[in-house]
Amino acid sequence: MKILITGGKGMLARALIKRLQSRHEVVITGREEMDVEKTAEVFAVAGDIRPETILHCGAWTHVDACESDPQKAFRINAWGARNVAAAALKYGADLIYFSSDYVFDGTSKEPYREHDAKNPLNVYGRSKSFGEEAVAGIVARHVIIRISGLFGVGGACFPETILRKARLGERLDVVSDQILAPTYAPHVAEGVDRLLGSGLYGIYHLTSDGATTWFDFAQEILKLSGLAETRLHPLNTMESHRPAERPRYSVLDTSNFRHTFSWSPPSWRAGLREYLGELAES
């Protein structure tokens, strides 16, 4: 299968490339090769490559920065997705669009299912929600995959930040009342590998198994890195004073994906151990 992956320098794209390139013809684009904000450029690149499937990883994921520049967030995350979807329709490609747990408001007491009502609290979540709607409204053969708390080698992520600050001796203040399912990028890549070519479309939730708080996630990172003596300072959401509001509970129910593809993602702890092992070898 000929696959076009956007956002080629990000950690998710890197994991997908590593997983898929041995059995598929994978073409990678970054902003330099294809700026998703530019409709003509997207059409030109897609027309030249003629992919059978597009994996649209390209996004602006800095949640707080999105809050201070909503126009940029929507240009990249919403209108960019619309451009990629239009190109997929024109050239007959399937489209997989990666979205976020932040399309939900966090008021649920149980994991969110695919068709629960969306109500994003911040600009990033709204831009991704608009991106979902653009994709679904343009190209019939689409898959929307919502992920949560992504981490992996090759990009800025929560474990990398915790380790860097701990080794520099910086104060570590971590929110303790927001619950999520941290997700290792290669776990998403394996799920996508199972989905490709299945002929199944729609919305799927795909995260590593298990849920935790950001604070407990940080504790596990330090413990597995031999830095357990590093002091963490718990904060509640009100004390964190972040520009963008975050959902208190954003765990995604992955049962639909697990049952449909007869596969359960490994736990986030297993992913964290693998991630730390990769860092040690790099």
Steps between C-alpha positions, in 0.01 A plus 500: 500500500621851420467716811553873544584607857475869588677658796800282425724644774261431789517208741180336370614521138838355598333205672275439200792514258698251708202265519382519138796566272611136468168389346365814335624776274511790745542862390567754774427872490573774749403864485789568260367252243127562553359789700148380587381861528555546125225330302679505165816357653311214665327414173825518305687267736213253529454505124867426445515217756152349438484317835249227572484612865591826672595495868452861608725547804586862428365724776586778742479322835639762740180542701590821683649663189179422311310693766700814429478467120160352407529603136819301452349202685198494269705560186711192571272265693164573338548658158813293443298185566235629259762547228641151550149351497416680176818367341419148621157526339640633171762228466299210642703443817382372835569750779597433861484814715649503849301693757501546876334425833481878538185511286322401824438719805598254772168497686442128440553252783585215262713463186372688198355300213539600138160666458471672836425871471804716435553822695864612481622736771790658315603630159707192420205270569264717295741508207532120505122462528454723195763291323300185576185656357681618187639153436167325560314748282732477200631147454284193559791257537641656815614384842527736797729366772490679834808460717601627844818617671729395215864431578788349308850549368560781255290782636418711802282305741418477871761236596772694317405818687495327840839337443661819373378708793595233754855475365535878503379516858201714408187507716242248382140614550259245351121500487353222712126522425487446123452138391602373157628195314865569405563357156827372355532595133607150380180357658299732275714398203428132564129570519510693173689212339214267595241742366663569162333318214214377718237697309364625832440870557363736764623619840721292728657569836853361525719541807739292702322296766440646845436843650688721744552861605777719364654496849505121526629479145789729600572285807524189282731676255738598779486159668579307182781746419675456834396849608246401764659733755406802289230697676170558322260772607131415437273776375128506444366638175407837650856546628668419168407832331540363148372719213285217360242324713538121507234233557514341846423156354579413139541121499381349172307173475696282256265199511370562147850484353595199712193300402505600133866413443541228767796679653564671830772766522768442765489708817639852523750367757629247245524782247688716749754226567554456126531876452763529774687207348505676162631816662778306671609351168493828308 
